[in-house]
Amino acid sequence: MEEDNGMFNVQQTVGSVLCCKCGIPMAPNSANMCVKCLRSEVDITEGLQKHVIIMWCPECQKYLQPPRTWIKAQLESKELLTFCVKRLKLNKVKLMNFEFIWTEPHSRRIKVKLTVQKEVLNGVKLEQAYIVEYVQTDHMCESCSRVQANPDQWVAAVQLRQHVSHRRTFFYLEQLILKHDAAIRAIKIKQMDEGIDFFFANRSHALKFVEFVGKVVPIKSRNDKQLVSHDPKNNTYNYKYTFSVEICPICREDLICLPPKVANSLGNLGPLVLCVKVSNSVVLLDPFTLRSDFIDADKYWRVPFKPLLSCKQLVEYIVLDVEPLGYELNVAGSRYALADVQVARVSDFGKNDKMSTVKTHLGHLLNSGDYALGYDLYGANSNDIELDRYKNLVLPDAILVKKSYEEKRQKTRGKPRPWKLKSMNMEVDSSSRKFDEEKITTEYEEFLKDLEENPELRFNISLYHNNEYQPSEMASMTDGEELPSVPLEELLGDLDISDEEDEGESMIE
């Protein structure tokens, strides 16, 4: 006994008792049994589900949540764990913890370890862990079964169109769609004359796809619906939905004469400007002052305009002299520098003495003897209404757009690149006029060259290793400056199942 503030406190000690079953010392409880004996006497998991069958759609990889809801969940995800636990009926027990137990992905088995608590003899609470096995059974959902029965039975169609003379925008858009799996729900994709048609089995999938396209390119869209069938008894209607999406006709490297109203809204930019980048907005650059601004989709479609000259009218020039002006600027992730350059058309070089001195934004790239592509305003026959509104506008002889590497590409022409792109499985529309395959091949080759020259352009797309590429010493030898190429760090490995199987067989041997 100790004295504290004049009071005597008795020190309490906890005694131990013997288990009534096995006789080992233990802390006293209401049942007078140790934990092992209590578990041998009472099984709190008795009557709980240990085996559950779940329906899984092999096409869209969704799980059926009764009665008719299908949910998307990846293996080992929180969504799948929640779905599995909700399928259990945990009567008179309290769920304390639950977690996955790893199983082979191809085993069609999902195992979840649950820890439950229940009050047993004389108010004693007992915790116990047990394993529930879920067996996946293949069962197609309604939308997938409808598509399998008739692939042409679509509910919603998205018609992408761009009224220009080339398909470079669709080549770039195709790579964005593949990288983000935006068209994974499409049941059919058809290549049309001025665009691509996407067909979906659900209207919500088409809406989501239109929303994705609106985030990567400036568009305007409208939608219509057509009645397919009507059941007056149940008051149900079946419609087919069509989404018409028009992409802005302004493309990268286009020369634009801004309307006076648009130029004033952009702080008197231009009026002659170059389009240097297209995303959900159009980035415009004045090549004579390096001033820049952007136009979003809403502003463009409020006052639409067309390009003065496009990439089809580019002319090759040879650079004779470069005089930097010492002014540099970064616009939309790219570097530009002003310079006065003396150029002559390649077609005129050696035939006449026609030379021009122009101001350009490519002063950081061009040197004497280089080649450049630009627009010949001296010899161009342009009937643009917007250009006629500027009466005192003095047009330069040429506007350079980009540096040309065609002379150095002669040695590597026809040889495979060390990288490649994937493509969508598209049908070609046979009802319209025949496609010019040679023209499409040429445009696709120009798109690949743009990817090599512009790192900003390939930032949002995926490039893969080309297994057919074999480097040669002759191809790597170039005179002077090296050709622009894609660094190996940016390339992704192309997964091939057959390669994995061959590796597995070699390891077994």
C-alpha positions in Angstrom: 0.0 0.0 0.0 1.2 3.5 -0.9 0.2 6.7 0.6 -1.1 9.4 -1.9 -2.7 12.6 -0.7 -3.5 11.0 2.6 -5.4 8.1 1.0 -4.6 4.4 0.8 -4.9 2.8 -2.7 -5.0 -0.9 -3.1 -3.0 -2.1 -6.2 -5.2 -4.1 -8.4 -3.9 -7.3 -10.1 -5.7 -9.2 -12.9 -5.9 -12.9 -12.2 -6.0 -15.7 -14.7 -8.3 -18.7 -14.9 -8.1 -22.1 -16.6 -9.8 -22.8 -19.8 -12.8 -25.2 -19.2 -11.8 -27.3 -22.3 -8.1 -27.5 -22.5 -7.0 -26.2 -19.0 -4.4 -23.6 -20.1 -4.2 -20.3 -18.1 -6.0 -17.5 -19.8 -7.5 -14.1 -19.1 -11.1 -14.5 -17.8 -14.0 -14.0 -20.2 -17.7 -14.7 -20.2 -17.4 -18.1 -21.9 -14.4 -19.3 -19.8 -12.8 -20.6 -22.9 -9.6 -19.8 -24.8 -9.7 -18.5 -28.3 -8.7 -21.9 -29.9 -11.4 -23.8 -28.0 -14.0 -21.2 -28.7 -13.3 -21.4 -32.5 -13.5 -25.2 -32.3 -16.9 -25.0 -30.6 -18.3 -22.1 -32.8 -17.9 -21.5 -36.5 -19.2 -18.0 -37.2 -18.8 -18.5 -41.0 -21.3 -21.4 -41.0 -24.1 -20.7 -43.5 -22.1 -17.9 -45.3 -21.4 -18.2 -49.1 -18.0 -19.7 -49.9 -18.6 -20.2 -53.7 -20.3 -17.6 -56.0 -20.9 -17.7 -59.7 -20.6 -14.3 -61.5 -21.5 -13.5 -65.1 -18.8 -12.0 -67.3 -19.1 -10.7 -70.9 -16.0 -11.8 -72.9 -16.6 -9.1 -75.6 -16.8 -5.9 -73.5 -15.3 -7.5 -70.4 -18.1 -6.3 -68.0 -19.6 -8.1 -65.0 -23.3 -8.5 -64.5 -24.7 -6.9 -61.4 -28.2 -8.4 -61.0 -30.7 -7.9 -62.2 -29.6 -6.1 -65.5 -26.7 -3.8 -64.8 -23.3 -4.4 -66.4 -20.3 -2.8 -64.8 -16.7 -2.4 -66.1 -14.0 -3.4 -63.6 -10.3 -4.4 -64.0 -8.7 -7.3 -62.1 -7.4 -6.4 -58.7 -9.3 -3.1 -58.8 -11.3 -1.4 -56.0 -14.4 -1.5 -58.3 -14.1 -5.3 -58.7 -13.5 -5.8 -55.0 -16.6 -3.8 -54.1 -18.6 -5.7 -56.7 -17.6 -9.1 -55.2 -18.4 -8.1 -51.6 -21.8 -6.8 -52.6 -22.7 -10.2 -54.1 -22.5 -11.7 -50.6 -25.2 -12.0 -48.0 -23.5 -11.4 -44.6 -26.3 -12.0 -42.2 -25.7 -11.5 -38.4 -22.0 -10.9 -38.9 -20.0 -7.7 -39.1 -17.5 -7.3 -41.9 -14.2 -6.1 -40.6 -11.8 -6.5 -43.6 -11.6 -7.8 -47.1 -8.8 -8.2 -49.7 -7.9 -10.1 -52.9 -5.9 -13.3 -52.9 -3.8 -13.5 -56.1 -4.9 -16.0 -58.8 -3.9 -16.6 -62.4 -5.7 -14.2 -64.7 -6.7 -17.0 -67.1 -8.0 -19.3 -64.3 -11.4 -17.6 -64.3 -11.3 -17.6 -60.5 -11.3 -14.6 -58.2 -10.6 -15.2 -54.5 -11.4 -12.7 -51.8 -10.3 -13.1 -48.1 -12.9 -11.7 -45.7 -12.6 -11.1 -41.9 -15.9 -11.1 -40.1 -16.9 -10.6 -36.4 -19.9 -12.0 -34.5 -21.0 -12.1 -30.9 -21.0 -15.8 -29.6 -21.4 -17.4 -26.2 -22.2 -15.1 -23.3 -21.5 -11.9 -25.3 -18.0 -12.8 -26.4 -17.0 -11.4 -29.8 -15.1 -13.7 -32.1 -13.3 -12.7 -35.4 -12.7 -15.3 -38.1 -11.2 -15.1 -41.6 -12.4 -17.2 -44.6 -12.0 -17.3 -48.4 -14.8 -16.8 -51.0 -14.1 -18.1 -54.5 -15.9 -16.4 -57.4 -16.2 -18.4 -60.7 -16.5 -16.4 -63.9 -19.0 -17.7 -66.4 -19.2 -16.4 -69.9 -22.4 -14.6 -70.7 -22.8 -12.0 -73.4 -24.5 -8.8 -72.5 -27.5 -7.6 -74.6 -25.5 -5.0 -76.7 -22.7 -7.4 -77.5 -25.1 -10.2 -78.5 -27.0 -7.8 -80.7 -23.7 -6.8 -82.4 -22.7 -10.4 -82.9 -26.0 -11.3 -84.4 -25.9 -8.4 -86.9 -22.8 -6.1 -87.0 -24.7 -3.6 -89.1 -27.3 -3.1 -86.4 -25.9 0.2 -85.1 -27.7 2.6 -82.9 -25.6 5.7 -83.2 -23.3 6.9 -86.0 -20.7 9.7 -85.8 -19.8 11.3 -89.2 -16.4 13.1 -89.0 -15.8 15.4 -91.9 -13.2 18.1 -92.9 -13.6 19.9 -96.2 -10.0 20.1 -97.3 -8.0 18.6 -100.1 -5.9 16.3 -98.0 -6.2 13.8 -95.1 -3.3 14.8 -92.9 -5.7 15.8 -90.1 -7.3 12.3 -90.1 -3.9 10.6 -90.0 -3.1 12.6 -86.8 -6.6 12.1 -85.4 -6.3 8.3 -86.0 -3.2 8.1 -83.8 -4.8 10.1 -81.0 -7.9 7.8 -81.1 -5.6 4.7 -81.0 -3.6 6.0 -78.1 -6.6 6.9 -75.9 -8.8 3.9 -77.0 -11.5 6.5 -77.9 -13.1 4.2 -80.5 -12.8 0.9 -78.7 -16.7 0.8 -78.5 -17.1 1.2 -82.2 -18.6 -1.8 -83.9 -17.6 -0.6 -87.4 -15.3 2.1 -88.8 -15.7 3.2 -92.4 -13.3 5.4 -94.4 -15.3 8.0 -96.4 -14.3 10.4 -99.1 -13.8 13.5 -96.9 -13.7 11.8 -93.5 -14.4 8.7 -91.4 -17.7 7.2 -90.1 -17.9 5.5 -86.7 -20.8 3.3 -85.7 -21.7 2.5 -82.1 -24.2 0.1 -80.5 -25.1 2.7 -77.8 -25.9 6.4 -78.0 -23.8 7.2 -74.9 -20.7 5.7 -76.5 -21.2 8.0 -79.5 -21.6 11.0 -77.2 -18.4 10.2 -75.4 -16.5 9.9 -78.7 -17.8 13.2 -79.9 -16.7 14.8 -76.6 -13.2 13.3 -77.1 -12.9 14.7 -80.6 -13.9 18.1 -79.4 -11.0 18.1 -76.9 -8.3 17.4 -79.6 -9.6 19.4 -82.6 -11.9 22.4 -83.0 -15.3 21.1 -84.2 -18.9 22.0 -84.5 -21.6 19.2 -84.3 -25.3 18.6 -84.7 -27.3 15.5 -84.0 -30.5 14.0 -85.5 -32.5 10.9 -84.7 -34.8 8.7 -86.8 -37.6 6.5 -85.4 -37.0 2.8 -86.1 -39.9 1.2 -84.2 -42.5 2.0 -81.7 -44.5 -0.2 -79.3 -47.7 1.6 -78.3 -48.6 -1.0 -75.6 -45.4 -0.6 -73.7 -44.8 3.0 -74.9 -41.3 2.3 -76.0 -39.4 3.8 -78.9 -36.3 2.7 -80.8 -34.3 5.5 -82.5 -31.1 5.6 -84.6 -29.0 8.6 -83.8 -26.6 10.4 -86.2 -24.0 12.9 -85.1 -22.6 15.2 -87.8 -19.2 16.5 -86.8 -17.3 19.1 -88.9 -13.7 19.8 -88.2 -12.3 23.2 -88.7 -10.7 23.5 -92.2 -7.7 25.3 -90.8 -4.7 23.0 -90.7 -1.1 23.3 -89.5 1.2 25.2 -92.0 -1.8 26.9 -93.7 -1.4 30.6 -94.7 -4.4 32.6 -93.5 -5.7 36.1 -94.3 -7.7 37.0 -91.2 -11.0 38.9 -91.7 -10.8 42.4 -90.3 -13.3 41.6 -87.6 -11.2 38.7 -86.4 -7.9 40.6 -86.7 -9.3 43.4 -84.5 -10.5 41.0 -81.9 -7.0 39.5 -81.7 -5.3 42.9 -81.2 -4.8 43.7 -84.9 -2.8 40.5 -85.5 -1.6 39.9 -89.0 -3.6 40.0 -91.2 -1.3 37.4 -92.9 -0.6 34.7 -90.3 0.5 31.1 -90.3 -1.2 28.3 -88.4 1.5 26.7 -86.3 -0.5 24.3 -84.1 -4.0 22.8 -84.0 -5.5 21.3 -80.9 -8.9 22.2 -79.4 -7.9 25.7 -80.6 -5.9 27.1 -83.5 -2.6 28.8 -82.7 -1.8 31.6 -85.2 1.7 33.2 -85.7 2.6 36.4 -87.5 5.9 35.4 -89.3 7.0 39.1 -89.6 6.7 40.1 -85.9 6.4 36.8 -84.0 3.2 37.9 -82.5 0.8 35.0 -81.7 -2.7 34.3 -80.5 -5.2 31.5 -80.6 -8.8 31.0 -81.7 -11.0 28.4 -80.0 -13.8 26.5 -81.6 -16.6 28.9 -80.5 -14.8 32.0 -81.7 -13.9 30.4 -85.1 -17.4 29.1 -85.9 -18.8 32.5 -85.0 -16.8 34.1 -87.8 -15.5 31.2 -90.0 -12.8 31.7 -92.6 -10.8 29.6 -95.0 -7.0 29.4 -95.5 -5.5 31.6 -98.2 -3.0 28.9 -99.3 -2.6 25.3 -98.0 0.3 22.8 -97.9 -0.6 21.7 -101.5 0.7 25.1 -102.8 4.1 24.9 -101.0 7.1 25.8 -103.2 10.7 24.8 -102.6 13.2 27.7 -102.2 17.0 27.7 -101.8 18.4 30.0 -99.1 21.2 32.2 -100.4 21.9 34.4 -97.4 20.7 34.7 -93.8 20.9 37.9 -91.6 19.5 37.2 -88.0 17.6 40.1 -86.4 18.3 38.9 -82.8 14.6 38.4 -81.8 13.6 35.0 -80.5 10.3 33.7 -79.0 8.7 30.4 -77.9 5.2 29.9 -79.2 3.1 26.8 -78.4 6.2 24.8 -77.3 8.3 25.7 -80.5 11.1 28.1 -80.8 11.2 30.9 -83.5 13.6 33.6 -84.4 13.3 36.5 -86.9 15.7 36.9 -89.7 16.0 38.5 -93.2 16.8 35.8 -95.8 17.6 36.0 -99.5 15.9 33.2 -101.4 15.3 32.0 -104.9 12.9 29.4 -106.2 14.5 26.1 -107.0 12.7 25.9 -110.3 14.2 29.3 -111.2 17.7 28.7 -109.8 20.2 28.7 -112.7 17.6 29.8 -115.2 17.2 33.4 -114.2 18.4 35.9 -111.6 15.1 36.2 -109.8 15.9 36.6 -106.1 13.8 37.9 -103.1 14.6 39.2 -99.7 11.9 38.3 -97.2 11.5 38.3 -93.4 11.0 34.9 -91.8 10.4 33.3 -88.4 12.8 30.4 -89.2 16.0 32.3 -88.5 17.2 29.7 -85.9 17.0 26.9 -88.5 18.1 28.3 -91.8 21.6 28.7 -93.1 23.1 29.6 -96.4 22.7 26.7 -98.9 19.6 25.2 -97.1 16.3 24.5 -98.7 13.0 25.7 -97.4 9.3 25.3 -98.3 7.1 28.4 -98.5 4.3 30.1 -100.3 5.0 32.0 -103.5 2.8 35.1 -103.2 4.5 36.8 -106.2 3.2 34.2 -108.7 0.1 33.0 -106.8 -3.3 33.7 -108.3 -5.4 34.2 -105.2 -9.1 35.3 -105.3 -9.6 35.7 -101.6 -12.4 38.0 -100.5 -10.7 38.8 -97.2 -7.5 39.8 -99.0 -9.3 42.3 -101.1 -10.6 44.1 -98.0 -7.0 45.2 -97.1 -6.4 47.8 -99.9 -3.1 49.1 -98.6 -1.7 45.7 -97.8 1.7 45.1 -99.4 2.3 41.4 -100.0 5.8 39.9 -99.7 7.3 37.9 -102.5 7.3 34.7 -100.4 6.5 33.5 -96.9 8.7 30.6 -95.7 6.9 27.9 -93.7 9.5 25.2 -92.8 12.9 23.9 -93.6 13.1 21.2 -96.3 15.2 18.0 -96.0 14.2 16.5 -99.4 17.8 16.8 -100.8 19.2 14.8 -97.9 16.4 12.2 -97.9 17.3 11.0 -101.4 19.8 8.4 -99.9 17.2 6.9 -97.5 14.2 7.0 -99.9 12.3 3.7 -100.0 14.1 2.2 -96.9 12.0 1.3 -93.8 12.1 3.6 -90.8 13.2 2.3 -87.3 9.7 3.2 -86.1 6.1 2.5 -87.2 2.6 3.5 -86.4 -0.5 1.5 -85.8 -3.7 1.9 -87.8 -7.4 1.4 -87.2 -9.3 -1.4 -88.9 -11.3 0.6 -91.4 -13.5 -0.4 -94.3 -13.3 1.7 -97.5 -16.6 3.1 -98.7 -17.2 1.6 -102.2 -20.3 3.6 -103.0 -18.5 6.9 -103.5 -15.9 7.6 -106.1 -12.7 5.5 -106.1 -10.0 6.5 -103.7 -6.7 7.6 -105.1 -4.4 5.2 -103.3 -1.3 6.9 -104.7 -2.4 10.2 -103.4 -3.2 8.8 -99.9 0.2 7.1 -99.8 2.0 10.3 -100.6 0.0 12.2 -98.0 0.8 9.6 -95.4 4.5 9.8 -96.2 4.4 13.5 -95.7 2.7 13.0 -92.4 5.5 10.6 -91.3 8.1 13.2 -92.3 6.3 15.8 -90.2 6.5 13.5 -87.2 10.2 13.2 -87.7 10.7 17.0 -88.0 8.3 18.1 -85.3 8.8 16.7 -81.7 5.7 18.7 -80.6 3.5 16.9 -83.1 4.5 13.4 -81.9 4.1 14.3 -78.2 0.6 13.0 -77.9 0.9 9.9 -80.1 2.5 6.5 -79.7 5.4 5.3 -81.9 6.6 1.7 -81.9 9.8 -0.2 -82.8 9.9 -1.5 -86.3 11.2 -5.1 -86.1 11.8 -5.1 -89.9 14.3 -2.2 -89.6 18.0 -3.1 -90.2 20.4 -0.2 -89.8 23.1 0.2 -92.5 26.2 2.2 -92.5 25.5 3.8 -95.9 22.1 5.0 -94.7 23.6 6.7 -91.7 26.2 8.6 -93.6 24.9 12.1 -94.6 26.8 15.2 -95.7 26.7 18.0 -93.2 23.7 18.2 -90.9 22.0 15.0 -89.9 18.4 14.3 -90.9 15.7 14.8 -88.3 14.7 11.5 -86.7 12.8 10.1 -83.8 14.9 9.3 -80.7 14.9 5.7 -79.6 13.7 6.8 -76.1 10.4 7.8 -77.5 9.7 4.4 -79.1 7.5 1.8 -77.5 7.8 -2.0 -77.8 5.2 -3.6 -80.0 3.6 -6.4 -78.0 3.3 -9.6 -80.1 1.7 -12.7 -78.5 3.5 -15.1 -80.8 6.8 -13.7 -79.7 5.9 -14.3 -76.0 4.9 -17.9 -76.8 8.2 -18.5 -78.6 10.1 -17.2 -75.6 8.0 -19.4 -73.3 8.7 -22.5 -75.4 12.5 -21.8 -75.5 12.5 -21.4 -71.7 10.7 -24.8 -71.3 13.3 -26.5 -73.5 
